[in-house]
Amino acid sequence: MNEHPEKIVVDSDLIPEVLLKVIEAKKLLSQGKAKNSSEAARMAGISRSAFYKYKDGVSVYSDESRDKIVNYYMTLIDKPGILSNVLTVLSKYGANILTLNLNIPIDGAAPCTISFTTGNLKCDGHTLREALRATEGVITCRNLKERK
């Protein structure tokens, strides 16, 4: 074995079936479809020992150039349904929400930070921001990377 392991990208058609099943078992665990590693291994059709042997060495590659994380800062009117309106717009445009932090409202307005991935966006960032700004109850919306 190599003293300095390298990361290698390989087409999934070339990977041995046992490694694909380890990836499947890890996914079952992370999604809560399996209660423990023994159950995940059984559901994936591999032995527990095969799972433990390969679990730390195999994972799915995410193309970071395609799937960027974006952080929006928004100020929302403190009124029922406003956050739901925002989430509906994000869902409509294909944003995959990672985190959402809605702070306590002060003087009728609540600061909100939303992080999401862009891999499945059906529009560009400008179009999404404009759609959010046009959403009822949204006072401000900006990408945290943008300068004022």
TAJOQUI-V356370 format. One record per backbone hydrogen bond with DSSP energy under -1.0 kcal/mol. NH is the residue of the N-H (numbers start at 0). CO is the residue of the C=O. E is the energy in kcal/mol with one decimal. If there is no record, write none. Layout:
# TAJOQUI-V356370
NH/CO/E, NH/CO/E
This chain:
# TAJOQUI-V356370
13/10/-2.2, 18/15/-1.0, 19/15/-1.5, 20/16/-2.2, 21/17/-1.7, 22/18/-2.0, 23/19/-2.0, 24/20/-2.5, 25/21/-2.5, 26/22/-2.0, 27/23/-2.3, 28/24/-2.1, 29/25/-2.6, 30/26/-2.0, 31/28/-1.4, 32/27/-1.9, 33/27/-1.4, 39/35/-2.3, 40/36/-2.6, 41/37/-2.2, 42/38/-2.7, 43/39/-2.0, 45/40/-2.6, 50/46/-2.0, 51/47/-2.6, 52/48/-2.1, 53/49/-1.8, 54/50/-2.1, 56/53/-1.5, 63/61/-1.2, 65/62/-1.4, 66/62/-1.7, 69/115/-3.1, 71/113/-3.0, 72/141/-2.9, 73/111/-3.4, 74/139/-1.7, 75/109/-2.8, 76/136/-3.0, 77/107/-2.7, 78/76/-1.7, 81/78/-1.7, 84/80/-2.1, 85/81/-2.0, 86/82/-2.6, 87/83/-2.1, 88/84/-1.9, 89/85/-2.4, 90/86/-2.4, 91/87/-2.6, 92/88/-1.8, 93/90/-1.5, 94/89/-2.6, 95/116/-1.5, 97/114/-3.1, 98/114/-1.4, 100/112/-2.8, 102/110/-2.9, 105/108/-2.6, 108/105/-1.4, 109/75/-3.3, 111/73/-2.9, 112/100/-2.4, 113/71/-2.4, 114/98/-2.4, 115/69/-2.3, 116/95/-2.3, 117/67/-2.0, 120/117/-1.7, 121/92/-2.5, 127/123/-2.0, 128/124/-2.6, 129/125/-2.5, 130/126/-2.1, 131/127/-2.4, 132/128/-2.9, 133/129/-1.6, 134/131/-1.3, 137/134/-2.1, 138/74/-3.0, 139/74/-1.3, 141/72/-2.3, 143/70/-3.1, 145/142/-1.6
